[in-house]
Amino acid sequence: MTEAPEQSRPSEVHYQRGIDLAAVRRFHEAIAAYGEAVRLNPAFADAYYNLGVAYGEIGKFRAAIKAYRKCLALNPSDWAAWGNLGIDYVNVGKFANAISAFKRASELKPDELGFFVSVGFNCGRLGRYADAVEAYKSALRLKPDFAAARFNIALCQFHLHHDEQALASANDAIKLDAEYDEPYLVIGMILMRRGDLDGAITAFRRAAELNPSLAEAHANLGMALSKIGNAELSLREIRWAIQLRPDLARLRFVAGEVYWRAGKPSIAIIEWGKGVWYWSVKVVLRPRCDNWR
């Protein structure tokens, strides 16, 4: 933490008041207190940091970004500020900026697993799968038994069409956690891509058995069943998936294809339309993430 200059001690009174108010979740009042602290002492980096935290808590992500950037202009080595800056860039949909912020945070605090995971996740959502794999490998160097990193590597390798590597990574994840459901999705998708529908169905069923609430397992199982002509069971799985995640666009697209294969074109068109609708609706959510300090 940085020290406020001696002549700026009055700002610390407001800063401490902000901390006390934030502790009881009175964030609007905390923002006012931190604002007064930085007005009295524009070089008070920690006050800008906490101002960013408070703005983020009430959903004012752009204001939070501005506060973190002011903090970092004063204290560029504040790894926590870089981490929270990355979180709020995610919240406003600036994923490339988020990756840069998380990378800088990981350079400053290379023992923090979450930064590498955040780089990997956001690289993946931008289709930068090779970069995502490298980030997750960095996470594994810190925690070799991190099954979720193995799964995410498998998923990225699937998108890169590195199927053998993806299968190996998915199986590594299962070896680390025998009850882990999602690696079976990757295994199933690879087998379905190869035309091994029986194998794919077995994998998707295993994922659904391990986690009956995993909508993607039911959706993929429905797709595989539809490809072998089992319309009744495929529609049952699709309906179950939609019941679990009615707002998930890709499930609607899968549902449309399954209904089309089942000879129900009018329902298929409705599901595709719903998929387009959900795809176009952008909802900004603040992810569950503890502040870095």
Backbone torsions as a table, in degrees:
resi	resn	phi	psi	omega
1	MET	NA	147.8	-179.9
2	THR	-93.7	148.8	179.0
3	GLU	-92.5	137.7	172.5
4	ALA	-71.9	143.7	177.8
5	PRO	-56.9	149.8	-176.7
6	GLU	-53.6	-40.5	-176.9
7	GLN	-72.9	-5.3	-176.3
8	SER	-110.3	21.2	-178.3
9	ARG	-55.4	-35.5	178.1
10	PRO	-54.1	-30.0	179.2
11	SER	-65.2	-28.0	-179.1
12	GLU	-68.0	-29.0	177.2
13	VAL	-62.3	-45.6	178.5
14	HIS	-68.5	-37.6	178.3
15	TYR	-60.7	-48.0	179.8
16	GLN	-64.5	-36.7	176.9
17	ARG	-63.1	-39.9	176.8
18	GLY	-60.3	-42.9	178.6
19	ILE	-61.0	-44.8	-179.1
20	ASP	-64.2	-40.2	179.5
21	LEU	-68.3	-41.1	178.9
22	ALA	-64.0	-34.0	-179.1
23	ALA	-62.6	-26.3	177.4
24	VAL	-107.5	18.9	172.5
25	ARG	63.3	33.0	172.9
26	ARG	-99.5	70.7	-167.6
27	PHE	-71.0	-35.0	178.8
28	HIS	-62.1	-42.0	178.0
29	GLU	-70.2	-35.7	177.4
30	ALA	-62.6	-39.8	178.2
31	ILE	-60.2	-42.6	178.7
32	ALA	-62.6	-40.9	-179.7
33	ALA	-67.0	-45.9	178.1
34	TYR	-64.3	-36.5	177.7
35	GLY	-60.8	-40.7	177.7
36	GLU	-67.7	-36.5	178.8
37	ALA	-61.3	-44.4	-178.5
38	VAL	-77.8	-22.6	173.7
39	ARG	-66.5	-42.2	179.9
40	LEU	-73.9	-31.1	-179.0
41	ASN	-139.3	88.1	-177.9
42	PRO	-63.0	-9.5	179.3
43	ALA	-100.0	16.9	-175.0
44	PHE	-89.4	88.0	-173.0
45	ALA	-61.7	-43.2	-177.6
46	ASP	-66.2	-30.1	176.3
47	ALA	-66.9	-39.5	175.5
48	TYR	-63.9	-39.1	178.8
49	TYR	-59.5	-51.5	-177.9
50	ASN	-68.5	-28.8	173.5
51	LEU	-62.2	-41.9	176.8
52	GLY	-61.7	-42.7	178.2
53	VAL	-60.0	-46.2	-177.5
54	ALA	-64.5	-42.9	177.3
55	TYR	-60.9	-41.9	179.6
56	GLY	-62.0	-36.8	-178.5
57	GLU	-66.0	-25.6	179.0
58	ILE	-103.0	10.8	173.9
59	GLY	84.3	10.5	178.2
60	LYS	-94.0	76.3	-169.8
61	PHE	-70.8	-35.7	179.6
62	ARG	-67.5	-38.2	175.7
63	ALA	-65.6	-37.1	177.6
64	ALA	-63.0	-43.4	178.6
65	ILE	-59.0	-44.9	180.0
66	LYS	-60.3	-41.8	179.9
67	ALA	-66.2	-43.4	179.5
68	TYR	-64.3	-37.8	179.8
69	ARG	-66.7	-35.3	175.9
70	LYS	-67.8	-39.6	175.6
71	CYS	-58.8	-45.5	-175.8
72	LEU	-73.1	-26.2	174.1
73	ALA	-64.8	-31.3	179.2
74	LEU	-87.4	-32.5	-176.1
75	ASN	-140.8	80.0	-174.3
76	PRO	-64.0	-15.1	-177.9
77	SER	-94.9	12.6	-179.6
78	ASP	-79.8	94.4	-176.1
79	TRP	-63.0	-32.7	-179.6
80	ALA	-66.3	-39.7	178.5
81	ALA	-65.8	-39.6	176.9
82	TRP	-62.4	-40.3	179.5
83	GLY	-63.9	-47.3	179.9
84	ASN	-69.6	-31.5	173.9
85	LEU	-59.7	-42.9	177.4
86	GLY	-60.5	-42.4	179.3
87	ILE	-59.0	-45.2	-175.7
88	ASP	-78.2	-24.5	169.4
89	TYR	-64.1	-38.8	175.4
90	VAL	-60.3	-42.8	-176.6
91	ASN	-64.1	-25.1	177.4
92	VAL	-102.7	9.6	174.5
93	GLY	80.1	14.7	178.4
94	LYS	-96.9	76.6	-170.3
95	PHE	-70.8	-35.8	178.4
96	ALA	-64.6	-41.2	176.5
97	ASN	-63.9	-38.8	179.0
98	ALA	-61.6	-43.1	179.2
99	ILE	-58.9	-44.6	179.7
100	SER	-61.2	-41.5	-179.6
101	ALA	-66.7	-45.0	179.7
102	PHE	-64.8	-36.7	177.8
103	LYS	-62.7	-43.8	179.1
104	ARG	-63.4	-40.4	177.5
105	ALA	-60.9	-40.6	-179.2
106	SER	-68.3	-31.5	176.4
107	GLU	-68.0	-37.9	-178.7
108	LEU	-79.0	-29.3	178.8
109	LYS	-135.8	78.0	-172.7
110	PRO	-70.9	-4.8	178.1
111	ASP	-97.3	6.7	-179.6
112	GLU	-95.4	105.5	-176.5
113	LEU	-57.3	-40.6	-173.5
114	GLY	-59.3	-31.1	-178.9
115	PHE	-67.1	-42.4	179.8
116	PHE	-67.4	-38.8	177.0
117	VAL	-62.9	-41.2	179.8
118	SER	-65.1	-39.2	175.5
119	VAL	-61.7	-48.0	-178.5
120	GLY	-61.1	-45.7	-177.6
121	PHE	-62.6	-44.6	-176.8
122	ASN	-75.7	-30.6	171.2
123	CYS	-63.6	-40.6	179.2
124	GLY	-62.3	-41.8	-177.9
125	ARG	-69.7	-19.2	175.2
126	LEU	-94.1	3.4	-179.2
127	GLY	78.9	12.7	178.4
128	ARG	-91.3	68.2	-168.0
129	TYR	-69.2	-37.0	179.2
130	ALA	-64.1	-41.6	176.7
131	ASP	-64.4	-38.1	179.0
132	ALA	-62.4	-43.1	179.2
133	VAL	-58.8	-43.9	-179.8
134	GLU	-63.4	-38.7	179.0
135	ALA	-65.1	-44.8	179.1
136	TYR	-66.2	-32.3	175.6
137	LYS	-64.7	-36.2	175.5
138	SER	-63.8	-39.2	176.4
139	ALA	-62.0	-39.8	-179.6
140	LEU	-66.8	-29.3	176.7
141	ARG	-65.1	-29.3	176.9
142	LEU	-82.7	-33.7	-176.7
143	LYS	-141.4	85.9	-174.7
144	PRO	-60.6	-23.6	-179.4
145	ASP	-95.6	24.0	-177.6
146	PHE	-82.6	92.4	-174.2
147	ALA	-62.8	-36.7	-178.9
148	ALA	-63.0	-34.4	177.0
149	ALA	-66.5	-39.9	177.4
150	ARG	-61.1	-43.3	178.5
151	PHE	-61.7	-46.5	-177.9
152	ASN	-65.6	-34.5	173.1
153	ILE	-62.4	-44.1	178.7
154	ALA	-59.3	-42.3	-179.2
155	LEU	-64.5	-42.3	178.1
156	CYS	-65.7	-41.2	178.1
157	GLN	-64.2	-34.5	174.2
158	PHE	-59.8	-45.9	-180.0
159	HIS	-66.2	-28.8	178.0
160	LEU	-82.8	-0.9	-176.9
161	HIS	63.3	28.9	172.6
162	HIS	-94.8	70.5	-166.7
163	ASP	-63.9	-42.8	-178.6
164	GLU	-63.9	-42.2	177.4
165	GLN	-64.5	-39.6	-179.8
166	ALA	-63.4	-43.6	177.7
167	LEU	-61.4	-41.8	179.6
168	ALA	-64.1	-42.9	-179.4
169	SER	-66.2	-40.8	179.0
170	ALA	-63.8	-42.1	178.6
171	ASN	-68.2	-32.9	174.4
172	ASP	-62.1	-40.4	178.5
173	ALA	-63.0	-41.8	-179.7
174	ILE	-66.6	-37.1	176.9
175	LYS	-61.8	-35.2	179.1
176	LEU	-75.8	-30.5	-177.9
177	ASP	-146.1	98.6	-174.6
178	ALA	-65.2	-17.7	-179.0
179	GLU	-99.9	12.0	-176.4
180	TYR	-79.4	120.0	-173.6
181	ASP	-81.4	-42.6	-168.3
182	GLU	-64.7	-33.9	177.2
183	PRO	-57.0	-28.9	178.2
184	TYR	-67.1	-25.9	175.0
185	LEU	-64.4	-44.9	179.2
186	VAL	-63.1	-44.8	179.0
187	ILE	-59.2	-45.5	-179.6
188	GLY	-63.6	-41.5	-179.0
189	MET	-65.9	-37.5	178.2
190	ILE	-66.9	-45.1	179.9
191	LEU	-63.8	-38.5	178.0
192	MET	-66.1	-39.2	177.8
193	ARG	-63.2	-32.1	179.4
194	ARG	-82.4	-7.1	-179.0
195	GLY	90.6	4.5	178.0
196	ASP	-88.1	79.2	-173.6
197	LEU	-69.7	-36.0	178.2
198	ASP	-62.9	-44.1	177.4
199	GLY	-64.2	-39.7	179.0
200	ALA	-63.8	-43.8	179.6
201	ILE	-61.0	-41.9	178.3
202	THR	-61.2	-43.7	-179.5
203	ALA	-65.9	-45.8	-179.7
204	PHE	-65.1	-37.7	177.7
205	ARG	-64.3	-38.4	178.8
206	ARG	-64.1	-41.5	177.5
207	ALA	-61.2	-42.7	-179.6
208	ALA	-68.8	-34.1	176.9
209	GLU	-65.5	-42.3	-179.2
210	LEU	-69.4	-34.3	-179.0
211	ASN	-143.0	89.9	-178.5
212	PRO	-61.4	-15.4	179.6
213	SER	-92.5	4.1	-179.0
214	LEU	-82.6	97.5	-174.4
215	ALA	-58.8	-38.2	-177.6
216	GLU	-63.1	-31.9	178.3
217	ALA	-65.4	-45.1	179.9
218	HIS	-67.9	-38.7	-179.9
219	ALA	-64.9	-46.0	179.9
220	ASN	-68.9	-35.7	176.0
221	LEU	-63.7	-41.2	176.8
222	GLY	-60.8	-41.8	178.8
223	MET	-63.3	-45.7	-178.8
224	ALA	-64.4	-41.1	178.8
225	LEU	-64.6	-36.0	179.0
226	SER	-65.9	-31.6	-178.3
227	LYS	-73.3	-19.2	175.3
228	ILE	-99.7	8.3	174.0
229	GLY	86.2	12.3	180.0
230	ASN	-92.7	79.7	-173.0
231	ALA	-64.9	-40.5	-175.7
232	GLU	-62.7	-50.3	-179.1
233	LEU	-69.4	-36.7	-179.2
234	SER	-63.9	-41.9	179.5
235	LEU	-67.2	-35.9	177.4
236	ARG	-61.3	-44.0	-179.8
237	GLU	-66.4	-40.2	-179.9
238	ILE	-64.9	-43.1	178.9
239	ARG	-61.9	-38.1	179.0
240	TRP	-65.0	-44.0	179.5
241	ALA	-60.4	-44.7	-178.7
242	ILE	-66.7	-36.3	177.1
243	GLN	-62.5	-36.7	179.4
244	LEU	-72.9	-40.8	-176.4
245	ARG	-136.7	73.0	-175.3
246	PRO	-66.3	-19.1	-176.6
247	ASP	-99.6	7.9	-177.0
248	LEU	-89.0	111.8	-171.4
249	ALA	-58.2	-45.6	-174.0
250	ARG	-64.5	-28.3	176.5
251	LEU	-66.6	-35.6	178.0
252	ARG	-66.3	-38.2	177.7
253	PHE	-64.8	-42.6	176.9
254	VAL	-63.1	-42.6	179.2
255	ALA	-59.3	-41.8	178.6
256	GLY	-59.0	-43.4	-179.8
257	GLU	-66.4	-40.3	-179.6
258	VAL	-65.7	-44.1	178.0
259	TYR	-63.5	-36.7	178.4
260	TRP	-63.4	-45.6	179.2
261	ARG	-63.9	-29.7	-178.5
262	ALA	-82.5	2.7	178.8
263	GLY	78.7	29.3	178.8
264	LYS	-122.1	70.5	-172.5
265	PRO	-64.6	-34.4	-178.3
266	SER	-65.8	-40.8	177.4
267	ILE	-69.5	-37.3	178.7
268	ALA	-58.9	-45.1	-179.4
269	ILE	-63.4	-39.8	177.5
270	ILE	-61.5	-44.9	-179.2
271	GLU	-65.4	-40.8	177.0
272	TRP	-62.3	-40.1	177.7
273	GLY	-62.1	-40.6	177.5
274	LYS	-65.4	-36.5	177.6
275	GLY	-61.9	-44.8	177.6
276	VAL	-60.9	-41.0	-179.5
277	TRP	-62.4	-51.1	-178.2
278	TYR	-66.0	-31.4	178.5
279	TRP	-66.3	-33.7	-175.6
280	SER	-83.0	-19.6	-178.7
281	VAL	-85.2	119.8	-179.2
282	LYS	-106.9	119.3	179.0
283	VAL	-114.5	122.4	-180.0
284	VAL	-90.3	120.3	179.1
285	LEU	-120.5	140.6	174.2
286	ARG	-82.4	117.5	-176.9
287	PRO	-68.7	153.7	175.2
288	ARG	-67.4	117.3	-179.8
289	CYS	-161.5	126.1	177.3
290	ASP	-70.3	147.8	173.5
291	ASN	-65.8	151.8	-172.9
292	TRP	-75.7	-13.4	175.1
293	ARG	-142.1	NA	NA
